[in-house]
Amino acid sequence: MEHGPLWFEDVFRRHATAVHRYFARRAHPGEVDDLTAEVFATAWRRRDDVPDGLELAWLYRTAGYLLANHRRKARPVLVETMPVEVDHADPQHLVVVDDSVREVLGRLSARDRQVLVLHAWEGLSGAELGAVLGISKGGAEAALSRARARLRELWAEREAG
Amino acid sequence: MSDDEAFARLRATDPAAGVEPDVVALRARVTALVGDVAGPEDGTDLGLRLRVARLLVEDGAQEEDAAAAAAILGAGGTAEPAAGVALPAAAAGASAVPARRARRRGPARWLAAAAAVLVVGGVTYVAADRLGVGTGADAPSAAMASMAAGPDDVRVRGYAVEDTGGELGSREVVPADALWSESMTLRAVALEPVPGTRATVAALARVVGVAGDPVRSGTVWTVADGNGTLTVDGTYVDYARSGASSGVVSSPDASGVTARLVAVVGAAGLDVDGMAFAVDSDGTAAWTTPRASDRAADADVVGDGVPAVDSWSMKVDDDGIVALAGTLLRRTTTDLEVRAVTDVLGAGAPADGVTLRVVLQPDGDGWVPVASYVVRGPDGTEARPAS
């Protein structure tokens, strides 16, 4: 499909809420709209790079870069100027109301936490999850499996303790 | 706790559960960042722009509909920027220099602006914009513009539009064409009660180049600055530029004023060769009876048999036409409104385009302007409004 205006509007309409919620989970409420808009602005500017069928994953991945950079520089910066490395010291668990969940999330590795939250909150799995993580579908499934196992272990430890 | 239970607990903590963004405001922010993604405003992609606007409309957005849609339509920075978001410099510049903008504006801009006004205007068809005076390729045509279109035989169901400025709400459009296999409810952005849409009024103000905040008094919104006053009252929209004559051009230079009047009438897309122009002794010029009436062939003036045209005016100033307004046949206007919003915005439409026209129709000893349209099919066929 040609990545023209209609494509963009379709992508926006289908995924605006999801991307907004992504930031609502991870960013200051006052920054959510701006960050969301920046993701879609980036999608338009880099529309030729957005893979068909994996638009949402691409948006999430871009959102992750954008958020990491935003936290680092405390202001929105275009993806074009972003550092390659992403800071996964994600404070998203701080916004979790459930103390137990927050505690367990805090004990997970950043990678496990990222995988679990993308699966639990963003609903990603398989190829989409892999696309966001930058790994293969099989790798993503394995990472998710390990993360869930680790989650289960931590829950068990907490309940036992 | 089992894996599923632990995961369910995690999922239940989703801090964004139930969060619903203001999609229209978000889209406006994106527009502020990247401009109008629908492309250059050369008149070739207006249908595309309108389809883009439809996406917003169909999403059931609220008060910001008109502003956001206007932004997508490219109506010259007419959108109210969301709080904390500045319009790009280009848009701000366009707003600050309406005359310059008007001169470079083509038919697409006119129509975009007209669309924004049309839907607000209810049964009063108002095309209010600053149409720069010009000739040749730079001359905007107020009387004709082409847009992508949908099928012609769309039955419109719903209450009649009344020119009371009352609650208009939405309309259900039931397509008769098989391509439109299911009914859809169209939120006619511009048919929302005007008093409730500050953003709409602000958007209109930007279109006509009036700066300032809309001020509401009863059912009337007014936006005024040193250059002019925009009044929006229910289904009626009016704009008067300070110091400008209404419907006439005054000048002690008879030849000069005639030339100017010919220019502005020509810019409106009317056949100046078929008109007579006169200059009174006080320097007031007026365009009068056209000698030819071949345009009437495209006009649907039958309606319900009630000639309802009761007013028509064209306002001009030094920069050109600042307002074209006419209260048209109700049926024609209603059709035109809905078709302008539905046919043009329709998905998968097979037609090549629809031409909207404002034409002159003989009425006794005088002439009245009426709105009409022609839908062109891909096979070259043409369809006109049913009487």
Boltz contact constraints between the chains, C-beta under 6 A:
constraints:
  - contact:
      token1: [A, 5]
      token2: [B, 37]
      max_distance: 6.0
  - contact:
      token1: [A, 5]
      token2: [B, 38]
      max_distance: 6.0
  - contact:
      token1: [A, 5]
      token2: [B, 48]
      max_distance: 6.0
  - contact:
      token1: [A, 8]
      token2: [B, 37]
      max_distance: 6.0
  - contact:
      token1: [A, 9]
      token2: [B, 52]
      max_distance: 6.0
  - contact:
      token1: [A, 9]
      token2: [B, 55]
      max_distance: 6.0
  - contact:
      token1: [A, 13]
      token2: [B, 55]
      max_distance: 6.0
  - contact:
      token1: [A, 16]
      token2: [B, 23]
      max_distance: 6.0
  - contact:
      token1: [A, 16]
      token2: [B, 26]
      max_distance: 6.0
  - contact:
      token1: [A, 17]
      token2: [B, 21]
      max_distance: 6.0
  - contact:
      token1: [A, 20]
      token2: [B, 21]
      max_distance: 6.0
  - contact:
      token1: [A, 21]
      token2: [B, 16]
      max_distance: 6.0
  - contact:
      token1: [A, 21]
      token2: [B, 19]
      max_distance: 6.0
  - contact:
      token1: [A, 24]
      token2: [B, 16]
      max_distance: 6.0
  - contact:
      token1: [A, 24]
      token2: [B, 19]
      max_distance: 6.0
  - contact:
      token1: [A, 25]
      token2: [B, 15]
      max_distance: 6.0
  - contact:
      token1: [A, 25]
      token2: [B, 16]
      max_distance: 6.0
  - contact:
      token1: [A, 36]
      token2: [B, 26]
      max_distance: 6.0
  - contact:
      token1: [A, 37]
      token2: [B, 26]
      max_distance: 6.0
  - contact:
      token1: [A, 37]
      token2: [B, 29]
      max_distance: 6.0
  - contact:
      token1: [A, 37]
      token2: [B, 30]
      max_distance: 6.0
  - contact:
      token1: [A, 37]
      token2: [B, 33]
      max_distance: 6.0
  - contact:
      token1: [A, 40]
      token2: [B, 30]
      max_distance: 6.0
  - contact:
      token1: [A, 41]
      token2: [B, 30]
      max_distance: 6.0
  - contact:
      token1: [A, 41]
      token2: [B, 33]
      max_distance: 6.0
  - contact:
      token1: [A, 41]
      token2: [B, 34]
      max_distance: 6.0
  - contact:
      token1: [A, 44]
      token2: [B, 34]
      max_distance: 6.0
  - contact:
      token1: [A, 44]
      token2: [B, 37]
      max_distance: 6.0
  - contact:
      token1: [A, 95]
      token2: [B, 15]
      max_distance: 6.0
  - contact:
      token1: [A, 96]
      token2: [B, 13]
      max_distance: 6.0
  - contact:
      token1: [A, 98]
      token2: [B, 13]
      max_distance: 6.0
  - contact:
      token1: [A, 101]
      token2: [B, 9]
      max_distance: 6.0
  - contact:
      token1: [A, 101]
      token2: [B, 10]
      max_distance: 6.0
  - contact:
      token1: [A, 101]
      token2: [B, 13]
      max_distance: 6.0
  - contact:
      token1: [A, 120]
      token2: [B, 10]
      max_distance: 6.0
  - contact:
      token1: [A, 120]
      token2: [B, 11]
      max_distance: 6.0
  - contact:
      token1: [A, 121]
      token2: [B, 14]
      max_distance: 6.0
  - contact:
      token1: [A, 148]
      token2: [B, 3]
      max_distance: 6.0
  - contact:
      token1: [A, 151]
      token2: [B, 6]
      max_distance: 6.0
  - contact:
      token1: [A, 152]
      token2: [B, 3]
      max_distance: 6.0
  - contact:
      token1: [A, 152]
      token2: [B, 6]
      max_distance: 6.0
  - contact:
      token1: [A, 155]
      token2: [B, 1]
      max_distance: 6.0
  - contact:
      token1: [A, 155]
      token2: [B, 6]
      max_distance: 6.0
